[in-house]
Amino acid sequence: MTDQPAVRDNTDKHRFEIDLGDGDFAIAEYRLHGDDILFTHTLVPETHEGQGLGTALIKAALASARKRGLKVHPHCKFFAAYMKEHADVQDLLTPEWRAKLGVE
């Protein structure tokens, strides 16, 4: 995908989302807990896989967490894998998650 899709934070549904224009959404669900954000589930409809939508959701969600001063709990395996591989976002991890992911 050459253009970055529009990602919005749907605070009513507690998710970052991309409207795919066909009635479907790619989503990254979260829960807020004090100064922490817990990313719990990411879903890209099968018909839209392989277009970089999951990565776009993760990047937007982590940028939002950084802007808001939130620490991240990547319960979603996609968030955890992304954060483990990208040192530039590892400072957002809670100490517990830094240890879990081995990014001390």
N, C-alpha and C positions, 0 to 999 in steps of 0.2 A: 504494500500500500504506500503510495508516494505522498499523499496528503495526510496530515494528521487528522484523525476523526475528532469531532467535538465531544468532549467528555464533560458531563455536568454532575455536580454533587446534588443528588436528590435527597435532601435532608429529611423529608417526610417519610421516605422509604428506607433511609439509612443505607444508601448505596451510591456509588459512582456509576454512571451509566452512559452508554452510547446508544442513541436511537438509530437503529439500522434501517429505518424507513419502510420496513415491510411488516410492521407490527411487532417485530422482535427487538430485544435490547440485549446488549452485552453488559454485564454488571459485575461490580465488585462490592460485595456487602460488607458492612462494618458495624461495630458497636463502639460507642464512646464510653469511657470510664474515667472520669476525672481528667487528668492530663495525658491519658493514654487513648490510643485508637487500636481496636482489635479488628484486623481484617480476617473475616471468617469464611468467605466463599467467593470464588470468581467463576463466572459462567459466560462462555461465548457459544451461541448456538452453533451446532454442527455445520450448518450451511454457510457459516461465516468464519470458520476456523482457518488459520494460516494466513490471515490478513494483518496480523500485528495488533489486533484489537485488545487482546489481553495485556500486552505490553503497554499499550497506550493507557489503559485503565490504571495499571500499576504506577506508571510514571506520574500521571495526574494526581492519583491518590496520595502518593508519597510527597509530591510537591506541595499539596494541600496540608499534609501533616507537618511538613517543615515550616511552612508559612504560619501555621497556627501554634507552633511550639509543642506539638504532640509527640510522645514516644510511641513506637510501633510494636505491636504484638502480631507477627505474621502467622496466625493460625492456619490460614489458607496455604496449601503447599506451593502454589504458584508464586505467591508473595514471598514465601520463605526462600524458594529457589532463586528468585530474582535478587533478593537482598543478599543472599550468600555470595552471588557472583558479581555484585556491583559494589565495590568498596565506597563509592561516592554517596551511598545511602545508608551504609552500616551504622553511622553515628545516630541514626534515628531509632535504632533498636534499643529496647530495654536491656539492662545488664543480663537478665535471665535469658533473653532471646539471643544475645551475643554469645553466651555460653552454649546454648542449645545448637546454634548454627556453627560454632567453632570459629568465630571471627574475633576472638579476643584481641 
